[in-house]
């Protein structure tokens, strides 16, 4: 039942390296478990950061769409205002000689002055004086 010394030595020679290998394996498993835990925490952190990035991109996309719509409205408005301004300028350039003539007549100018200064025909000058001239009280 009892082992002899040589059997005991042989058993110890086998048991000690096996025990050492078991200890090394346990340490390796513990370190792998720690790395796995750290990797899991890092993965969770990266998942949260990714979700924040997705939300930011979603917000930026919505903002860009809104900005694009505002830009389109502004471009349409600018076009309408530009056309209005062009129409107004055309009307002003067409009416300018007569507008100046009307102001002169309201200040007391006569037919001769309108003909001389503004190169209006006699009939145009006469019509403007009749329409816009000072009414004499009776």
Legacy VTK file of the C-alpha trace (Angstrom):
# vtk DataFile Version 3.0
C-alpha trace
ASCII
DATASET POLYDATA
POINTS 138 float
0.000 0.000 0.000
2.660 2.331 0.803
4.770 3.554 -2.021
8.407 3.086 -2.059
10.733 5.994 -2.235
11.444 5.682 -5.913
7.748 5.517 -6.704
7.203 8.545 -4.480
9.997 10.424 -6.232
8.539 9.554 -9.582
5.087 10.653 -8.484
6.513 13.922 -7.212
8.423 14.436 -10.416
5.199 14.100 -12.340
2.963 15.971 -9.882
5.151 19.054 -9.416
5.375 19.961 -13.142
1.684 19.138 -13.547
0.874 21.400 -10.601
3.112 24.098 -12.081
1.443 23.750 -15.495
-1.989 23.915 -13.817
-0.953 27.072 -11.959
0.372 28.632 -15.176
-2.876 27.665 -16.923
-4.951 29.252 -14.132
-2.907 32.449 -14.332
-3.302 32.444 -18.134
-7.067 31.938 -17.832
-7.291 34.744 -15.257
-5.342 37.118 -17.486
-7.445 36.165 -20.510
-10.578 36.737 -18.432
-9.282 40.208 -17.417
-8.515 41.063 -21.038
-11.932 39.841 -22.078
-13.549 41.978 -19.371
-11.549 45.039 -20.497
-12.423 44.330 -24.119
-16.082 44.002 -23.177
-15.990 47.370 -21.368
-14.221 48.966 -24.318
-16.773 47.452 -26.695
-19.635 48.890 -24.607
-17.913 52.310 -24.611
-17.414 52.160 -28.375
-21.057 51.177 -28.828
-22.151 54.265 -26.826
-19.791 56.493 -28.826
-21.079 55.006 -32.068
-24.653 55.734 -31.019
-23.691 59.340 -30.223
-22.037 59.663 -33.629
-25.158 58.248 -35.290
-27.330 60.740 -33.424
-24.993 63.578 -34.392
-25.031 62.538 -38.027
-28.810 62.275 -37.923
-29.042 65.767 -36.442
-26.597 67.178 -38.964
-28.474 65.534 -41.814
-31.777 66.971 -40.609
-30.125 70.368 -40.241
-28.636 70.147 -43.725
-32.023 69.261 -45.206
-33.585 72.206 -43.372
-30.791 74.495 -44.544
-31.209 73.267 -48.109
-34.928 74.048 -47.988
-34.227 77.525 -46.590
-31.629 78.117 -49.308
-34.134 77.121 -51.995
-36.726 79.509 -50.537
-34.130 82.286 -50.427
-33.090 81.630 -54.019
-36.720 81.786 -55.163
-37.258 84.983 -53.180
-34.064 86.499 -54.581
-35.203 85.692 -58.111
-38.621 87.283 -57.520
-37.036 90.389 -55.979
-34.514 90.627 -58.789
-37.295 90.474 -61.367
-39.283 93.100 -59.439
-36.267 95.370 -59.252
-35.620 94.992 -62.963
-39.259 95.789 -63.748
-39.151 98.800 -61.426
-35.922 100.070 -62.978
-37.394 99.680 -66.455
-40.480 101.617 -65.420
-38.375 104.306 -63.779
-36.185 104.742 -66.829
-39.297 104.960 -69.034
-41.051 107.478 -66.750
-38.064 109.535 -65.673
-38.255 112.346 -68.277
-41.943 112.868 -67.594
-41.470 112.696 -63.836
-38.818 115.394 -64.029
-41.039 117.451 -66.309
-43.945 117.163 -63.860
-41.742 118.349 -60.981
-40.555 121.325 -63.039
-44.135 122.269 -63.940
-45.171 121.992 -60.277
-42.343 124.448 -59.518
-43.718 126.852 -62.124
-41.898 125.898 -65.354
-43.646 126.567 -68.653
-43.892 124.806 -72.006
-40.783 126.519 -73.403
-38.552 125.420 -70.545
-39.715 121.790 -70.883
-38.982 121.840 -74.598
-35.552 123.425 -74.118
-34.315 121.451 -71.086
-35.927 118.050 -71.598
-36.225 117.913 -75.381
-39.959 117.232 -75.195
-42.169 117.944 -78.150
-44.453 120.971 -77.913
-47.536 118.772 -77.581
-45.957 116.678 -74.783
-44.847 119.795 -72.904
-48.257 121.449 -73.348
-50.082 118.341 -72.094
-47.876 118.091 -68.993
-48.347 121.786 -68.208
-52.148 121.457 -68.585
-52.321 118.326 -66.407
-49.863 119.304 -63.681
-49.531 123.076 -63.854
-50.718 125.513 -61.189
-54.424 126.158 -61.353
-55.205 129.841 -61.387
-57.912 130.823 -58.949
-60.736 132.829 -60.375
LINES 1 139
138 0 1 2 3 4 5 6 7 8 9 10 11 12 13 14 15 16 17 18 19 20 21 22 23 24 25 26 27 28 29 30 31 32 33 34 35 36 37 38 39 40 41 42 43 44 45 46 47 48 49 50 51 52 53 54 55 56 57 58 59 60 61 62 63 64 65 66 67 68 69 70 71 72 73 74 75 76 77 78 79 80 81 82 83 84 85 86 87 88 89 90 91 92 93 94 95 96 97 98 99 100 101 102 103 104 105 106 107 108 109 110 111 112 113 114 115 116 117 118 119 120 121 122 123 124 125 126 127 128 129 130 131 132 133 134 135 136 137
